[in-house]
Amino acid sequence: MKRALTINLLLLALAAVLNVAIGAVNIPLSDLARLLTAKIGGAALPADLPAYYATILFDLRLPHMALLLLTGAALGSSGAAYQGIFRNPLADPYLLGVASGAGLGAVAALALQGGNPQWHGMFLLPAAAFVGALLTVALVYLLARVDGQVPTSTLILAGVALGSLASALTSFLMLHSEGTLQRAIVYLLGGAPLTGWKPVFAMLPYWLVGQVVLLTAGHALNVLQFGEEEARQLGLHAQRVKLLVLATASLTTAAAVAFAGIIGFIGLVAPHLMRAFWGEDYRHLVALSLLGGATALLLSDLIARTLLAPQTLPVGIVTALFGAPFFLWVLQQTKAHQPPA
């Protein structure tokens, strides 16, 4: 576990450095180090460097990187939790309709504020997104439940249906709310439209609460892999644990969606990669998926900002381009390992 954490922390650090150094204006690594050293030490910024380096780094790229790091971490750990709860490798916040529900809540809050959230509104956005996410996952769970069980097929069908309904309602709000259309479109494509440090600080409390619970749920998720009946025999209150983890995963997903927009497939890809390299133990998998999700989203954002430079793509487009083929591969592998009827 120590080796896995070390490697993934180094990869995350590398992705973070590249994310803030590369863009429409590249900042050499030596200059980046001098600027950060001076800022941390409280010294005057180097006078021989262009003044706009500091503006780009401290006012634009660092807060943007921090927001995406938290978002990727939230989606990665939530994806691992959903896969553990449902014992389904295809489960993630996006595929179950949770992200669409959170997006509906956030866009509704955005529409009520006229498309221009202020500081107090930034705290209301994740709360609205959480309500949308929680209602969606509760409805998906209830609709998919058959004779006390939650079959994979009905789970995914219910998630797709409710996700489509939430997307339709979101489109309705966008079309009938003056001043929100452009901002909402960028938001729904994962464009992370909010800038500066305020969104990072507003998201952080929700993120911290969610991560603390998910990171401590690893043992319970391991027990649930044997099935609910076996879990009860081992002394685990399966339904209570499932509801707690589902609510917590919805909280972290809602916090991510509220500020960064709907970014798909990170919650699917990161847990699968971590599981392939480091094993199935959820005591480690949730933490590794947290790091892997953050790394994957930072690298995706780097591609989004440089692929068609100086034009910037919404990062959700990039994650979909890589994540959709990965999902189809996972689906094929899942079918290949199922016993014949």
C-alpha positions as CSV (number, residue, x, y, z in Angstrom):
1,M,0.0,0.0,0.0
2,K,2.8,2.4,0.8
3,R,4.4,1.8,-2.6
4,A,1.1,2.4,-4.3
5,L,0.4,5.6,-2.5
6,T,3.9,6.9,-3.2
7,I,3.7,6.2,-6.9
8,N,0.2,7.7,-7.2
9,L,1.2,10.8,-5.2
10,L,4.2,11.4,-7.4
11,L,2.0,11.0,-10.5
12,L,-0.5,13.5,-9.1
13,A,2.3,16.0,-8.2
14,L,3.7,15.7,-11.8
15,A,0.2,16.2,-13.3
16,A,-0.4,19.2,-11.1
17,V,3.0,20.8,-12.1
18,L,2.3,20.2,-15.8
19,N,-1.2,21.6,-15.4
20,V,-0.1,25.0,-14.0
21,A,3.1,25.2,-16.2
22,I,1.6,24.5,-19.7
23,G,-1.0,26.5,-21.4
24,A,-1.5,29.3,-23.9
25,V,1.5,30.9,-22.1
26,N,4.0,28.4,-21.0
27,I,5.8,29.1,-17.7
28,P,9.3,27.4,-17.6
29,L,9.6,25.0,-14.6
30,S,12.6,27.0,-13.2
31,D,10.5,30.2,-13.2
32,L,7.5,28.3,-11.8
33,A,9.7,27.1,-8.9
34,R,11.0,30.6,-8.2
35,L,7.5,32.1,-8.2
36,L,6.2,29.5,-5.8
37,T,9.2,29.7,-3.5
38,A,8.9,33.5,-3.3
39,K,5.1,33.3,-2.6
40,I,5.4,30.6,0.0
41,G,8.3,32.4,1.8
42,G,6.6,35.7,1.7
43,A,9.3,37.3,-0.3
44,A,9.0,39.7,-3.2
45,L,8.3,38.1,-6.6
46,P,11.4,37.9,-8.9
47,A,11.6,41.3,-10.7
48,D,13.3,39.8,-13.7
49,L,10.3,37.7,-14.6
50,P,7.3,39.0,-16.6
51,A,4.6,40.4,-14.3
52,Y,1.9,38.4,-16.1
53,Y,3.5,35.1,-15.0
54,A,2.4,35.8,-11.4
55,T,-1.1,36.8,-12.5
56,I,-1.5,33.7,-14.7
57,L,-0.1,31.4,-12.0
58,F,-1.7,32.6,-8.8
59,D,-5.0,34.1,-10.1
60,L,-5.9,31.7,-12.8
61,R,-4.0,28.4,-13.1
62,L,-3.5,27.4,-9.4
63,P,-7.1,27.9,-8.4
64,H,-8.3,26.1,-11.6
65,M,-5.9,23.3,-10.9
66,A,-7.0,23.0,-7.2
67,L,-10.7,22.9,-8.3
68,L,-10.1,20.2,-10.8
69,L,-7.9,18.2,-8.4
70,L,-10.7,18.2,-5.8
71,T,-13.3,17.3,-8.5
72,G,-11.3,14.4,-9.9
73,A,-10.6,13.1,-6.4
74,A,-14.3,13.3,-5.5
75,L,-15.4,11.5,-8.7
76,G,-12.7,8.8,-8.3
77,S,-13.5,8.0,-4.7
78,S,-17.3,8.1,-5.4
79,G,-16.9,5.8,-8.3
80,A,-15.0,3.3,-6.2
81,A,-17.7,3.5,-3.6
82,Y,-20.6,3.0,-6.0
83,Q,-18.9,0.0,-7.6
84,G,-18.4,-1.5,-4.1
85,I,-21.9,-0.8,-3.0
86,F,-23.5,-2.3,-6.1
87,R,-20.8,-4.9,-6.7
88,N,-21.0,-3.7,-10.3
89,P,-18.0,-2.6,-12.4
90,L,-20.2,-0.4,-14.6
91,A,-21.5,1.7,-11.7
92,D,-20.3,5.2,-11.3
93,P,-22.0,8.6,-10.5
94,Y,-22.5,9.4,-14.1
95,L,-24.0,6.1,-15.3
96,L,-26.5,5.9,-12.4
97,G,-27.9,9.3,-13.2
98,V,-26.6,10.9,-10.0
99,A,-24.5,13.5,-11.9
100,S,-27.5,14.4,-14.1
101,G,-29.6,14.9,-10.9
102,A,-26.9,17.0,-9.3
103,G,-26.6,19.0,-12.6
104,L,-30.3,19.7,-12.5
105,G,-30.1,21.0,-9.0
106,A,-27.2,23.2,-9.7
107,V,-28.7,24.6,-12.9
108,A,-31.9,25.3,-11.1
109,A,-30.0,27.2,-8.5
110,L,-28.1,29.0,-11.3
111,A,-31.4,30.0,-13.0
112,L,-32.8,31.3,-9.8
113,Q,-29.7,33.6,-9.4
114,G,-30.0,34.8,-13.0
115,G,-26.9,33.0,-14.1
116,N,-24.5,35.0,-12.1
117,P,-23.8,33.4,-8.7
118,Q,-22.3,35.6,-6.0
119,W,-20.3,34.5,-3.0
120,H,-23.3,33.4,-1.0
121,G,-24.7,31.7,-4.0
122,M,-21.6,29.6,-4.4
123,F,-22.5,27.9,-1.1
124,L,-26.0,27.3,-2.3
125,L,-25.0,25.6,-5.5
126,P,-23.5,22.5,-3.9
127,A,-26.5,22.2,-1.6
128,A,-28.9,22.3,-4.5
129,A,-26.8,19.8,-6.4
130,F,-26.7,17.5,-3.4
131,V,-30.5,17.5,-3.2
132,G,-30.8,16.7,-6.9
133,A,-28.2,13.9,-6.6
134,L,-29.7,12.4,-3.4
135,L,-33.2,12.4,-4.9
136,T,-31.9,10.8,-8.1
137,V,-30.0,8.0,-6.4
138,A,-32.9,7.3,-4.0
139,L,-35.3,7.0,-6.9
140,V,-32.9,4.8,-8.9
141,Y,-32.4,2.5,-5.9
142,L,-36.2,2.2,-5.3
143,L,-37.1,1.6,-9.0
144,A,-34.3,-1.0,-9.4
145,R,-35.2,-2.9,-6.2
146,V,-36.9,-6.3,-7.0
147,D,-37.9,-8.6,-4.1
148,G,-35.3,-7.0,-1.8
149,Q,-32.5,-7.2,-4.3
150,V,-31.0,-4.7,-6.8
151,P,-30.2,-6.5,-10.1
152,T,-27.5,-4.9,-12.2
153,S,-29.7,-4.7,-15.3
154,T,-32.6,-2.9,-13.6
155,L,-30.2,-0.6,-11.8
156,I,-28.6,0.6,-15.0
157,L,-31.9,1.0,-16.8
158,A,-33.4,3.0,-13.9
159,G,-30.3,5.2,-13.8
160,V,-30.4,5.8,-17.5
161,A,-34.1,6.6,-17.4
162,L,-33.9,9.0,-14.5
163,G,-30.7,10.6,-15.9
164,S,-32.5,11.3,-19.1
165,L,-35.4,12.8,-17.2
166,A,-33.1,15.0,-15.2
167,S,-31.3,16.1,-18.4
168,A,-34.6,17.0,-20.1
169,L,-35.7,19.1,-17.1
170,T,-32.3,20.8,-17.1
171,S,-32.7,21.6,-20.8
172,F,-36.1,23.1,-20.1
173,L,-34.7,25.3,-17.4
174,M,-31.9,26.5,-19.7
175,L,-34.4,27.4,-22.5
176,H,-36.8,29.2,-20.1
177,S,-34.3,31.0,-17.8
178,E,-33.1,34.3,-19.3
179,G,-29.3,34.8,-19.0
180,T,-28.4,31.3,-18.0
181,L,-28.2,29.5,-21.4
182,Q,-24.5,30.1,-22.3
183,R,-23.2,29.6,-18.8
184,A,-25.3,26.5,-18.3
185,I,-24.1,24.9,-21.6
186,V,-20.5,25.4,-20.6
187,Y,-21.3,24.0,-17.2
188,L,-23.0,20.9,-18.5
189,L,-20.0,20.1,-20.8
190,G,-17.7,20.2,-17.8
191,G,-16.3,23.6,-18.5
192,A,-15.6,24.6,-14.9
193,P,-16.9,28.1,-15.6
194,L,-16.2,29.5,-12.1
195,T,-12.7,31.0,-11.6
196,G,-10.6,32.1,-8.7
197,W,-10.2,30.7,-5.2
198,K,-13.8,31.3,-4.0
199,P,-15.2,28.1,-5.6
200,V,-12.4,26.0,-4.2
201,F,-13.1,27.2,-0.7
202,A,-16.8,26.9,-1.1
203,M,-16.4,23.3,-2.3
204,L,-13.9,22.2,0.3
205,P,-16.2,21.6,3.3
206,Y,-18.5,19.3,1.3
207,W,-15.5,17.5,-0.2
208,L,-13.8,17.0,3.2
209,V,-16.9,15.5,4.8
210,G,-17.5,13.1,1.9
211,Q,-13.9,12.0,1.7
212,V,-13.6,11.3,5.4
213,V,-16.6,9.0,5.4
214,L,-15.6,7.2,2.1
215,L,-12.0,6.6,3.2
216,T,-13.2,5.0,6.4
217,A,-15.8,2.8,4.7
218,G,-13.3,0.4,3.0
219,H,-13.7,-2.5,5.5
220,A,-17.5,-2.3,5.2
221,L,-17.3,-2.3,1.4
222,N,-15.0,-5.3,1.5
223,V,-17.6,-7.2,3.6
224,L,-20.4,-6.2,1.2
225,Q,-18.7,-8.0,-1.6
226,F,-19.8,-11.3,-0.1
227,G,-23.5,-10.2,-0.3
228,E,-25.9,-8.6,2.1
229,E,-26.9,-11.8,3.8
230,E,-23.3,-12.8,4.5
231,A,-22.6,-9.3,5.6
232,R,-25.4,-9.4,8.2
233,Q,-24.0,-12.7,9.5
234,L,-20.7,-11.0,9.9
235,G,-22.3,-8.3,12.0
236,L,-22.6,-5.6,9.4
237,H,-25.9,-3.6,9.1
238,A,-25.8,-3.8,5.3
239,Q,-28.7,-1.5,4.5
240,R,-27.5,1.2,6.9
241,V,-24.0,1.1,5.5
242,K,-25.3,1.2,1.9
243,L,-27.5,4.2,2.6
244,L,-24.7,6.0,4.3
245,V,-22.1,5.4,1.6
246,L,-24.7,6.2,-1.2
247,A,-25.5,9.5,0.5
248,T,-21.9,10.3,1.0
249,A,-20.9,9.4,-2.5
250,S,-23.8,11.6,-3.7
251,L,-22.4,14.5,-1.5
252,T,-19.0,14.3,-3.0
253,T,-20.4,14.0,-6.5
254,A,-22.7,16.9,-6.0
255,A,-19.8,19.1,-4.7
256,A,-17.8,18.2,-7.8
257,V,-20.7,18.8,-10.3
258,A,-21.8,22.0,-8.7
259,F,-18.5,23.8,-9.4
260,A,-16.9,21.9,-12.3
261,G,-19.9,20.8,-14.3
262,I,-20.8,17.3,-15.4
263,I,-17.6,15.4,-16.1
264,G,-18.2,11.8,-17.0
265,F,-16.2,8.6,-16.8
266,I,-13.6,9.7,-14.2
267,G,-15.6,7.7,-11.6
268,L,-15.5,4.7,-13.9
269,V,-12.0,4.7,-15.2
270,A,-10.0,5.6,-12.1
271,P,-11.2,2.7,-9.9
272,H,-10.7,0.2,-12.7
273,L,-7.1,1.3,-13.3
274,M,-6.3,1.3,-9.6
275,R,-8.0,-2.1,-9.2
276,A,-6.0,-3.5,-12.1
277,F,-2.7,-2.3,-10.7
278,W,-3.1,-2.6,-7.0
279,G,-5.9,-5.1,-6.2
280,E,-9.5,-5.3,-5.0
281,D,-9.1,-4.3,-1.3
282,Y,-11.4,-1.3,-0.8
283,R,-9.5,-0.2,2.3
284,H,-6.8,0.9,-0.3
285,L,-8.9,1.2,-3.5
286,V,-11.0,4.2,-2.4
287,A,-7.8,6.2,-1.5
288,L,-6.0,5.2,-4.6
289,S,-9.1,6.0,-6.8
290,L,-9.1,9.4,-5.1
291,L,-5.5,10.1,-6.3
292,G,-6.0,8.4,-9.7
293,G,-9.2,10.4,-10.4
294,A,-7.4,13.7,-9.6
295,T,-4.4,12.8,-11.8
296,A,-6.7,11.7,-14.7
297,L,-8.7,14.9,-14.6
298,L,-5.7,17.2,-14.4
299,L,-4.2,15.4,-17.4
300,S,-7.5,15.6,-19.3
301,D,-7.7,19.3,-18.6
302,L,-4.2,19.8,-19.9
303,I,-5.2,18.1,-23.1
304,A,-8.4,20.2,-23.3
305,R,-6.3,23.4,-23.0
306,T,-3.6,22.5,-25.5
307,L,-5.2,20.3,-28.1
308,L,-6.8,23.2,-30.1
309,A,-4.8,26.0,-28.5
310,P,-5.5,28.9,-28.1
311,Q,-9.1,27.6,-28.0
312,T,-10.0,25.7,-24.8
313,L,-12.3,22.7,-24.9
314,P,-14.5,21.8,-21.9
315,V,-12.7,19.1,-20.1
316,G,-15.9,16.9,-20.1
317,I,-15.5,16.5,-23.8
318,V,-12.0,15.1,-23.4
319,T,-13.0,12.7,-20.6
320,A,-15.9,11.4,-22.8
321,L,-13.6,10.8,-25.8
322,F,-11.3,8.6,-23.7
323,G,-13.8,7.3,-21.2
324,A,-16.5,6.1,-23.7
325,P,-14.2,3.5,-25.4
326,F,-13.0,2.4,-22.0
327,F,-16.6,1.9,-20.8
328,L,-17.3,-0.2,-23.9
329,W,-14.2,-2.3,-23.2
330,V,-15.3,-2.8,-19.6
331,L,-18.8,-3.8,-20.8
332,Q,-17.3,-6.3,-23.2
333,Q,-15.1,-7.8,-20.4
334,T,-18.0,-8.0,-18.1
335,K,-20.1,-9.9,-20.7
336,A,-17.2,-12.3,-21.5
337,H,-16.8,-13.3,-17.8
338,Q,-20.5,-13.9,-17.2
339,P,-21.6,-17.6,-17.2
340,P,-23.8,-18.7,-20.1
341,A,-27.5,-18.8,-19.5
